[in-house]
Amino acid sequence: MYPDDLKYTTEHEWVREPGEHEGSVRIGITHYAQDALGDIVYVSLPELGESVTAGSTCGELESTKSVSDVYAPISGEVVARNDALDTTPELVNNDPYGGGWLFEVVPSDRAELDGLLDASTYEGSLEG
C-alpha cells in the first residue's frame, strides 16, 4: 500500500529518489490521499522552471467531491510535469505511485529529504 522505497509527508505526498531527470526527485500523492479525494477530474501542476518552496501550495487536484491543494514536499526547481494528467487525470487514482505521478523537482537543499517520513512512520500517522 505504501512502498518502502519512497519518502512521505504528513500532507500525503510521496517523494521518489531519483527522478527521471538529472538530480531530480519525483513527487505524487499517496493511495490514502487519492482514496480520500475520490475520482480526480482535473489536475493543476506547477510550470517547468518554477521554483517551489517546501510546504507551500504548488498545484491543485480537483475531484468530484472537492478541490485539494498540492504542497511541495521540498524546495527546488520544477524540471518535469506529468502532462498525461491533462487528458487522463484518473491516472492519479488508478496508479498513484506509477503513471499518476505529478511532477519532478531538483532539490535546492537535499538535506530536506532527510526530514521526510519513511513508509512505516507515514502509515502510523494515518492510524492516529
Steps between C-alpha positions, in 0.01 A plus 500: 500500500785742588823403320809484721724667240310830526506786751172658615358822640221558751313672213485158323758558227772250413853564373700250292874543467633514239258641245535461124693827458855570615504573875120500530248331725152393384194610697144368520218443746446189709235233466340641815474848343356385168250278684390789725462734201290264292494512120751761383372696199757780465865550595684836520879471526788746539664622178840384376775721642280616788659509845297332773546536876459213744157510660355750254212440261618423147198341333147370537313174461132533422276204567129440476491575877731800546813691403816419692833683503824326405789603724867494407667241726841663438634826357650510152445550128231315305669308215215272386124475525272213414319647200310173453281615790361782283296245304489209745489640857359166621856359482548656844224272633590190299879505542605756765858365528556445127325669209319739735814686614467880502832680445876487553719745691876549524537566874671823602600332829520120491506495882125575491451142379629375835209673674237299313324194644580138420215266401438354848500844668260635235271201533506541879394864463186387317389280788506788749 
